[in-house]
Amino acid sequence: MVRKHTSSKGNRETWYSAREAADLLKVTEGTIKKYCRSGEMKGRQMGPRAKWHVPGSEIKRFGEKWGLDSVLP
């Protein structure tokens, strides 16, 4: 489920679940979670058992880094 979030700076960002990010980047959900936990990819988990969410800007950045064409819809 794609979510919209407005930061404290007033910027509007689209957030994707780890599963959606994985589908867009053609990797596993586990890979996305690993990158988020390690800090390589910005992500957010609202509680210890909550699902990870990744901002669209990070998906775009990783897509470019890995040479994927236009990963975001």
C-alpha positions as CSV (number, residue, x, y, z in Angstrom):
1,M,0.0,0.0,0.0
2,V,1.5,3.3,-1.1
3,R,1.4,6.0,1.6
4,K,1.8,9.7,1.4
5,H,3.7,11.4,4.2
6,T,4.4,15.1,4.9
7,S,7.7,15.7,6.7
8,S,8.2,18.3,9.4
9,K,9.8,20.4,6.7
10,G,6.6,20.3,4.7
11,N,7.9,18.1,1.9
12,R,5.5,15.5,0.6
13,E,7.0,12.1,0.0
14,T,5.4,8.8,-1.2
15,W,6.3,5.8,0.9
16,Y,6.2,2.2,-0.3
17,S,6.1,-1.0,1.7
18,A,9.3,-3.2,1.7
19,R,7.5,-5.6,-0.5
20,E,6.5,-2.9,-3.0
21,A,10.1,-1.6,-3.0
22,A,11.4,-5.1,-3.5
23,D,9.1,-5.6,-6.5
24,L,10.1,-2.3,-8.0
25,L,13.9,-2.9,-7.5
26,K,13.7,-6.6,-8.5
27,V,15.1,-7.9,-5.3
28,T,13.6,-9.8,-2.3
29,E,11.8,-8.1,0.6
30,G,14.5,-9.5,2.8
31,T,17.1,-7.5,0.9
32,I,15.2,-4.3,1.4
33,K,14.9,-4.9,5.1
34,K,18.6,-5.7,5.4
35,Y,19.5,-2.4,3.6
36,C,17.1,-0.5,5.9
37,R,18.4,-2.1,9.1
38,S,22.0,-1.5,8.1
39,G,21.3,2.2,7.3
40,E,22.3,1.9,3.6
41,M,18.7,2.6,2.6
42,K,16.5,5.1,4.4
43,G,13.4,3.4,5.8
44,R,11.0,3.5,8.6
45,Q,9.5,1.0,11.0
46,M,6.9,2.3,13.3
47,G,7.3,-0.4,15.9
48,P,9.3,-3.6,16.6
49,R,6.9,-5.8,14.6
50,A,5.7,-3.1,12.2
51,K,6.4,-3.4,8.5
52,W,9.2,-1.4,6.9
53,H,8.4,1.5,4.6
54,V,10.8,3.1,2.2
55,P,10.5,6.6,0.6
56,G,10.2,6.8,-3.2
57,S,13.3,8.9,-3.3
58,E,15.4,6.0,-1.9
59,I,13.8,3.6,-4.4
60,K,14.7,5.9,-7.2
61,R,18.3,6.4,-5.8
62,F,18.9,2.6,-5.6
63,G,17.3,2.1,-9.0
64,E,19.8,4.5,-10.5
65,K,22.7,3.1,-8.5
66,W,21.8,-0.4,-9.8
67,G,21.3,0.7,-13.4
68,L,17.5,0.0,-13.5
69,D,15.3,2.1,-15.8
70,S,12.6,4.2,-14.3
71,V,11.6,2.0,-11.3
72,L,8.8,4.2,-10.0
73,P,5.4,4.2,-11.6
